[in-house]
Amino acid sequence: MASQAELTHLKNDEPLEHVLEVIEADGAVIVEDCFSDQVINQILSELMPYAEKSGSNRTHISPAIAAFFGEYTRHVTGLASKSPTFVAEVLLHPLMLDIADSVLGPNCAGIQVNVAHMLVVGPGAEAQFPHRDEDVWVHMPQPSPEMELSSVTALCDFTTEIGATRVVPGSHRWELDRQPEPHEFANAEMPAGSRVIYLGSTIHGAGTNSTKVQHRPAFHLSYMLGWLRSEENNCLATPPDIARSLPRRAQELLGYDIHYAIDDGGGYLGALDLKIPADMLASGEL
């Protein structure tokens, strides 16, 4: 009988080079001690009121998307517009940005946020079907460069019973039609404040919450090549009236920058009236 797959655990102060080595080899890594209990509690106080209002009555774009998230999962979108602590501590986390720049930077002039959501997986939620996050860009010719770097941040202790994210190490190197065997899944069991970070090409999915009363709150935050269309419309999710108060780097990541590829022999994307939207926020034009 084959042994169960496992993920490498590192600490938040691990050298970037080592983190990148593990991600390159396995397609995923768990980084512990990213966020203190104080930060987690503050973020939960800012976001849980939204989660409590987001029940099974949420309307999804289609039945397929509703099935993907499941009827027992509460969903909070547009986190940058709802939690200042999320922006300061999570969106702008130095290690995650360094990893994203290293993984995605060779194939773009700058990265952007793809999606920033809170998912509270409730008792009875069944495991998601295994998927690659980069499949949202299914029309991209293959083989392609890495298009996305994703993460799930544990806001409570992640255990298998509570629905820890399931990841298939090494699947970023597989042929697209290969399906994982049960023993090839690793359960991302980790203490609160940890992150499982994985490539958009790595197979994964939320686990089954087999508990009777425990909920599994977590963030999904992903960055993408700056010239792609994001999964969430971030400039509407965080409109100018809110974005104006955010740090410049957060504005840029949320789509208020331009993708400036002139220096690489290309063009630019995302301008407004031939200007950089973040500059227009600063001047009061936007």
PyMOL commands that set and color helices and strands:
alter all, ss='L'
color gray80, all
select helices_A, chain A and resi 16-26+37-53+63-69+79-81+84-91+94-107+133-137+171-173+182-184+234-237+240-243+248-256+262-264+277-283
alter helices_A, ss='H'
color red, helices_A
select strands_A, chain A and resi 9-11+28-32+73-76+111-121+148-154+166-167+186-187+195-199+204-205+216-225+259-260+268-269
alter strands_A, ss='S'
color yellow, strands_A
deselect
rebuild
show_as cartoon
